[in-house]
Amino acid sequence: MSMHGKEAAESVAREVEGSVSRQPDATVGSGLAGDKNAWTERAVHPVIGKYPERRERFETTSGIEVERLYTPEDVRTDPDGDLGYPGEYPFTRGIQPTMYRARFWTMRQYAGFGTAEDTNERFHLLLNAGQTGLSTAFDLPTQMGYDSDHPMAAGEVGRVGVAIDTLADMRKLLGGIPLDRVSTSMTINATASILLAFYIAVADEQGIPRAKISGTIQNDILKEYIARGTYIFPVEPSLRLITDIFAFCNVEVPRWNTISISGYHIREAGSTAAQEIAFTFANAVEYVRRALAAGLEIDRFAPRLSFFFASHNDLFEEIAKFRAARRLWARMMRERFGASEDAARLRFHTQTGGVTLQAQQPLNNVVRVTMQALAAVLGGTQSLHTNGYDEALSLPTAQAATLALRTQQVLAFESGVGDTVDPLGGSYFVEALTDAVERKALAYLEKIEEIGGAAKAIGYMQEEIHRAAYEHQISVETGDKVVVGVNRFHTADEPIDLGQPDFSALERTQRAQLAGIKESRDEADVRARLEAISSAARGTDNLMPPIIEAVKALVSLGEISDTLRAEWGTYRPG
C-alpha cells in the first residue's frame, strides 16, 4: 500500500472509531433498544439538528411517504395470507416456484422501422445476439388502419415502426423466422385482428399448425381511449372485436396471448406507479366481464391474459409495484370471478421507461435503463425489453439495441439476481411499500367501480393521469425533482450518429409495392371477402375467419379497416 493509501485508510479507521465512541451507551451491544420513536428521539434528532436532511418529506412517485427507517412494526403483511410461497396464491413472491433458477425471463427487444425488409434484418441481428423473443413496432398508419398510399399516411410511413399493408409485407417481415420456435409480440391495438390474421396466414403458408405458434397481440383498446390515442372504432364494437379474438384463439390458436393489457402506455402518458396498475386492472376487469358475457369460460380464456408494465427510476417503488400487482390481480380474479389458481396468475412483460429517457447526455440513459431493468427482474417479470440509449432522439440504432440486449444478459448471467426467488421479500421497506402501493391502487379501483367500470370511467382516468403528469413536470421545472443532465449537472453533449433512413424514398417504395399488389390481385375475390367482413360486422358471427380469408386474398389492412368504419363508424372523444 502506498503512503497516501495507508494514511487514508488510517484516517477512515479513526473516523469510524470516533463515530462509534460517540454513540449513546444505551445502544451499544444491546440490539434494538426500544421502539422506533425512542430511537428517533435518542439518535436521530441530535444529528439532524446539526445536519438537516435533504428535504422535509421523502416520497415515491405515487405520493407514498418514505420513512427514515423501516422496522417490523411498519409491516402489516400476513406471511401466510399476503405473501405465501412463490408459485402459489396470492403469488406476491412470483408466479413460478423456481422463477429464474429454471429459466431466465424472455429477452424481447422492441424492433420495427421502415420497411418489412429493414425490420426483418434487425430481427435476425437481435436473434443472433441472443434475443429469445421478437417484439414488433408498427408505424402510425398501420396502427390507425390506413394503407401507406392513403393521404392520412403521408409523412408517417415507416417512421415509428414498420409499415404493413398486406400479407406480402408480413411474409417479408417474418422471412427466415421459425414461427413454431420463436414467440412474437405485436404492439397493435385497433387493427390487432388484422395483424393477427396476417401472422396466422404466414404460418398457414409455411405449414406450421396454428396450435404451435405463440406470441402476443396488445389488443388493449381501452387504454388507447384513456392514454394513447390510436383508436378507430367506437368503444362497443371495439370491445366486441376483442372478444371475437378471445373466442377464436381459444379454439384455433391456444398458445397465443390474445391481449396484453397495457399499463405501460398509461405510465408513458404521465401516471404514477399506483395509477398504472389500478387503471390497467380496471381495463382488465372490463375485458373479463365482456368475455364472460359473450359466453366464454373464465378458466379457459383468463390464463391467456397477459399484461404489459413500465419500469421507471424509483427502484424500490417499481419492485413493490410488481409484487403488489401480482397479489391484487390474484385476489380480484378469485374473489370477483371465482377463477382458478392458474387463471389468477399475473403474467407480464416489462419495458423500461421511454419517457424517462433524455435527449440531453443520452449515454446517461444506459444507467437509467440498467436500473429499471434491475427493478423489473427483482420484481419478477416474465419478459423484458430494455430501451436503447438513443431512443429520445430517434429509432434505436443497431449499436444501441445490441447494448440494450447486453444489459439484460449481464443482469442474467453476471449479477446473480436470478439465483434466488424474490430476493427482497421480507425487507421491511419493500413489504411496507408493497402494501402501500396495493392500498393506493385499490382506492382508485373502488372509485372506477363507483363510476360504472372502465368503459364509463375513461374521462376520470384521463383527468387523473393529466394531473399526475402536470405535477411531475412542475417538480422537474422547479428543480425539486432532479433529472441528471437536464435540470442539473449540465455538460456539452457528444454528437451521436443516428444513421436514419431516407423516409421519403422509403414511402415512395412502399406505395409502389402496394400499387403493384392491388393491380395483380383478383378484384372480384377482394370484393367478396370485404362483403363477408361487412356481413359479420353487422351480425354476430366471429370476425376472425372472414378477416383471415380476406388477407389471404391480398386485401389490405386499410381496406378491411375502411369496411369496418363503414359499418361501425369512428370514435369521437366527448
Disulfide bonds with the S-S distance in Angstrom:
none
